[in-house]
C-alpha cells in the first residue's frame, strides 16, 4: 500500500537508490570540497545540505579532512567546525562534535583559530566532543562521550568529562587496539606497528 502520507510518500518515492548505495558523510564532503575548490559554491552548499538531510551532519565544504578518514555508520550526527585541522586516516564515530570554544585566540598560539587540531589516525568514539584550541595527537583514542578541552598526547586514551588520561596504546603492542582504527583494519600487525612507530 502507498499514499498514506502526502508529505512522506513523495520522499520515499524519490529514493531511487537502495540504502547500501547512500554515500557516506565523508564522500559527500569530498564532493562539496571539490566543488568549492572549483569555484562552484552553489553546488558545494547543496552537498552540505545533502549531508544534513542524509546524515544529520554538519560538515562544511571548507573543512580540511585528511585522506582516508572513516565515518562510523556513514557519519550520523557529526558536527565539524569549518576551520578544524584534521589529519589523515581518522575514525570519527556517530555524534562526534569537533568545534570551537568562542575564545579569540588558540591556546597554543596567538592568532590561530580556537578550534581543534586532530592528528593522523586518531579515534573519536561515539558522542565524543573535542572543543577549543586543543591538539589531539596521532593514534590517540577519545572514549565515548568524552569531552576534550585540553591537549591529548599521541597514543593516549582519554575519557570522562572533562577528558583525562585513562590509558595508553602500548608502543610494544599497538596492534592490540587495531580494531578501533577503522581505516587501518586491513593492515597486518607488522604493518600496523610500523605505521604506529613512524607516526
N, C-alpha and C positions, 0 to 999 in steps of 0.2 A: 504494500500500500504506500501511497505517496500523496502529497498535497495536504498534509495535516497542518503545516505551519507556513504561511505565505512569506515569512521572513527567513526562516531557516532553510526551507526546501531549495530555493534558488542557489544558495551557497553550497548545499550538498550536491546539487546537480552540476555545479560549476567545477567540482573536483574531478577533473578528467584523469588525474594521475592517482595511482594507488599509494597508500601510506608509505610503503617501502621506497617510493620514489621522491618523497619530500626531501628537499635539500636541507642540510644542517644549517644552524645559525652561522657557523664558520664559512660554509660555502656561499651563503647569501652575502655575508660580509665581504668575501673575496670579490664577488661581482660588484658590490657597492663601491669598494675601494678602487677597483679598476675603472669603473665609470667616473668616479671622482677624479682620478689621475688623468683621464682622457678629457676632462672638462665638461662632462655631461652630468651636471649637478642634479638635474631633474630626475634622471634615471637612477642616480645614486640614492637620492632620497626615497624613491619608490622601493628600492631594495631594503632600505632601513625600515620602511613601513611594512614590507613583506615579512621581515624578521619579527617585528612586533606582532603581526597578525598570526604568523605560523608558530612562533615560539614564545610569545610574550617576553621577548628580549629586546634590550636597547643596546645595540652595538653600532655606534656611529660609523659612517663611511670613512671618516678621517682617522679613526683608531688605527694604531700600528700594532698588528698582531703578528707574532713570529710564525714562520713556516712550520707546518706540521702540528699545529695546535688541534687538540681534540676536545669538542664539547660533549660531555656526557649526556646521553639521551637526546642528542641533537641540539642541545643548548636551551633548554626550557628555563625561562625566568632569569636569564643572565643580564646584568647591567654593568656596562663598562664605560668609564669616563673617556671622552674623545682624546684626551691628552695623556692617558696612561701609556707607559712604555712597557710592552710585553714581549718577552723573549720567545724563542722557538720551542716547539715540542711540549707546550703546556698541556696539562689536563685541567679543564675547567668544568666542574660538575654543575648540575642544575642549581638554580637560585643563588649563584655567586654574585656578589657585588664588588666591583673594583672602582672606587670612587675617591673624590677629593674630600677635604675637611673644611673648606671655606676660609682657610687662612691665606694671607697674601704671599707667603714665600715657602718654598720647600724647606723642611727642617734640615736637610743635609747641605744646603747651599742657597745663597740668596739669588733671587731672580728666577729660579727654576719653578715649574708648576708644582702645586701641592697635591699631586696625585702619585699613586704607587708606581714603582718600577718592579717588575716581576722577572726574575732570572730564568734562564733556559731550563726546561724540564721540571719546573715546579709543579706541584699538585695542589689545586684549590678544591677542597672537598665540598660536598653539598652544603649549601647555606652559608659558606664562609664569606666574611666581609673583610676586605683589605682596604683601609681608608687612610687618606692623607699621604704626605710625602715620605712614605717608608719604602724600604727596599726588601724584597723577599728574594733570598739567594737561590742560586741554581740547586736543583734537586731537593729543595725544601718541601715539606708536606704540611699543609694547613688543614687541621682536622675539621670535621663537620661542625658547622655553626660557630666556629671560632671568629673572633673579632680582632684583626691585626691592626695595631696602630703604631707599632714600633718595628724596627728592622728585625728580620729573621735571617740568621746565619745560613750559609749553604749547608744543605743536608740536615738541617734541624727539623724536628717535628714539633709543631706548636698546636695548642688547643686552649679553649677557655675564653672567657670574657673578662678583661682583655686577655688576648692570647699570651701564653708563656710557654717556655720550652718544656715539653713532656717526654722527649726522646730525641734520638739521632739516628739517621741512616748510617749503619755500621760501615765504615770505609773498607773494612776487610771482607764484608759480605753484603754489599749494597743490593745484590740481586734478591735478597730476602724480601725486599719491598717492591720488586719489579712489577707486580700485578697492579699497583696503584698508578703507575706511569703508563697511561693508555697508549700514547704514541710509540712506546718502546717495548711493548709486549712481545713483538715478533723477534726481538734480538735474543740470541743465546746468552747464557750467563757471562761468558768471557767477553763478548762484545759490549754487553751492558756495563760490566766492570770497567772496561777500557774507556767507555764514554764517561762514566762517573769520575774516573781518575783524571781525565783530561779537562773536565769542566770544573 
